[in-house]
Amino acid sequence: MDVTLNRARAGRWLAAGMLALCAGAGAQDVDPTEAIPTAVKEEQFKFDIKGRRDPFTFAKVDTVVKPVPTPGETPGVADANELNKIREAAKRSFDQAEQALMSANSRNAMALADQGLEAINKAKVPLTEWPELQELQEKLFRLRLAAERLFNREEAEVAFKNLNITVTGVVAKDRSSRAIVNSHVVGRGDLVETGDESSVVIVDQILPGKVIVRFRGFRMKLDVAQ
């Protein structure tokens, strides 16, 4: 019984000592009238290991909200009047480029299409907000590609003509057609001897009275010399 009593006393003394120790080390004066906040905003942190030895080093994350530029209110952003002027200038360039392309003036058509595209590039707002301007840009791109292909075709025709390729005979059959091109017998898929290693000419078709070849990605016709 004495042992049990001593143990109970020892437990009460130990509990009292621990309570006194905690109260002395971390106790602070608290104003009972001060309101306790219902919610505390938790700060965000990110882990940063660059140049750190401590693997538990964190840096505070600062959230910055960038303002969205509004046309006419932010320097460098086109307003509605300026965008209308850009649209009119690009539309004029497109009309002129289309006329040049119809007249087979491919070089001028490309220059005018580029001029219209440059005008649209001056707009400082996403074109998705101006569907009419975006559609005009797409039309200028397509016209530019068509003019460039026509220009390349014209250049290829001039270069092909300067090769002076001649066809002196053709045997056109359902299979194994042959032709005499530049004094060489050739079939479909054969290379034509031109004397210029940089000029690749490939036989595409052999038809009665003519040979179709490919040069710079274009089909060219060679008639049998009379």
Secondary structure, DSSP 8 states (H G I E B T S, - for coil): -HHHHHHHHHHHHHHHHHHHHHHHHH-----TTS---S------EEE--TT-S-TT-EEE----------TTTSTT---HHHHHHHHHHHHHHHHHHHHHHHTT-HHHHHHHHHHHHHHHHT--S-GGG-HHHHHHHHHHHHHHHHHHHHHHHHHHHHHHHTT---EEEEE--SSS-EEEETTEEE-TT-B---S-TT--EEEEEEETTEEEEEETTEEEEEEB--
